[in-house]
Amino acid sequence: MGQSKVDANPGWLPLFSEFSTGMFTNMVIVLILKGHKSVNKILSWPVFTFVGQYGYSFYLYHYPVCFYLWQEVRLFDLLRNYMPNFLTLPVFTLIAFIISMIFAMISWHFLEVWFLKLKVLVDYRKPVKL
């Protein structure tokens, strides 16, 4: 008798993801504001500065990538059929992270860098007259 199929509706997953991300972010902000040097030292590690460079692009691409993998590819269902249940979510998350990061890096190098170069053309210190 095989494992049962998982419904395509993620149910609690988006709520848990948003809640845990928000809580973790708030904890880091509080620790930084309280002046914990260890947090600043950890956030300056190369892996965090690398991910931080592409952070906004990653933010833009992660949801569409996760949605596509979950609904269209049904990757979660495929993984659940071929590996133990406790590994399904971490492997899905890792795959979605890697794909989102690839899109973020491509976007950053081909779009954001180009637009950032345009900043020299605009004097953003002058007030805008309406």
C-alpha positions in Angstrom: 0.0 0.0 0.0 1.6 3.3 -1.1 1.6 6.7 0.5 -1.5 8.9 0.0 -1.3 11.8 -2.4 -1.0 15.3 -0.9 -3.6 17.9 -1.8 -2.2 20.7 -4.0 -3.6 23.2 -1.5 -0.7 24.1 0.8 -3.0 24.8 3.8 -1.0 25.9 6.8 2.3 26.2 5.0 2.1 29.8 3.8 0.8 31.0 7.2 3.6 29.2 9.0 6.2 30.4 6.6 5.1 34.1 6.9 4.8 33.9 10.7 8.2 32.2 11.2 9.9 34.6 8.8 8.4 37.6 10.5 9.3 36.4 14.0 12.9 35.6 13.0 13.3 39.0 11.3 11.9 40.8 14.4 14.3 38.9 16.7 17.3 39.9 14.5 16.2 43.5 14.4 15.8 43.7 18.2 19.2 42.1 18.7 20.8 44.6 16.4 19.1 47.5 18.0 20.2 46.4 21.4 23.8 46.5 20.1 24.7 42.7 20.2 28.0 42.6 18.4 27.7 38.8 17.8 24.7 39.4 15.6 26.5 42.0 13.6 29.5 39.7 13.3 27.3 36.8 12.1 25.5 39.0 9.6 28.8 40.1 8.1 29.7 36.5 7.2 30.3 36.1 3.4 27.2 33.8 2.9 24.9 36.5 4.4 26.5 39.3 2.5 26.2 37.3 -0.7 22.5 36.5 -0.1 21.9 40.1 1.0 23.2 41.5 -2.2 20.4 39.7 -4.1 17.9 40.0 -1.3 15.3 42.2 -3.0 15.4 40.2 -6.3 15.1 37.0 -4.3 12.1 38.5 -2.5 10.5 39.3 -5.8 11.0 35.9 -7.3 10.6 33.5 -4.4 6.8 33.4 -4.3 6.2 32.9 -8.0 8.9 30.1 -8.0 7.3 28.4 -5.0 3.8 28.7 -6.4 4.9 27.3 -9.8 6.8 24.4 -8.2 3.9 23.6 -5.9 0.9 24.0 -8.2 2.1 23.5 -11.7 5.0 21.1 -11.3 3.5 19.5 -8.2 7.1 19.0 -7.0 6.0 18.5 -3.4 3.8 15.5 -4.5 6.7 14.1 -6.5 9.1 14.4 -3.6 6.7 12.8 -1.2 6.4 9.8 -3.4 10.1 9.2 -3.5 11.5 10.1 -0.1 10.5 10.0 3.6 7.9 12.5 4.7 10.2 14.3 7.1 12.6 15.2 4.2 9.9 16.4 1.7 9.5 19.9 3.0 13.3 20.6 3.5 14.2 19.3 0.1 11.3 21.3 -1.5 12.5 24.4 0.3 16.1 23.9 -0.8 15.1 23.4 -4.5 12.9 26.5 -4.4 15.6 28.5 -2.7 18.2 27.5 -5.3 15.9 28.3 -8.3 14.8 31.6 -6.7 18.4 32.6 -6.1 19.3 31.8 -9.7 16.5 34.1 -10.9 17.5 36.7 -8.4 21.2 36.7 -9.5 20.2 36.9 -13.2 17.8 39.7 -12.5 20.3 41.6 -10.4 23.1 41.4 -12.9 21.0 42.2 -16.0 18.4 44.6 -14.6 19.2 46.1 -11.3 22.8 47.0 -12.0 21.8 48.7 -15.2 19.1 50.8 -13.4 21.5 51.6 -10.6 23.9 53.1 -13.1 21.1 55.5 -14.1 21.2 57.1 -10.6 24.0 59.4 -11.8 21.6 61.0 -14.3 19.1 62.1 -11.6 19.9 64.6 -8.8 17.8 63.0 -6.1 18.8 65.6 -3.5 16.8 68.3 -5.1 13.1 68.5 -4.0 10.6 67.7 -6.7 8.4 70.7 -7.6 4.8 69.7 -8.1 
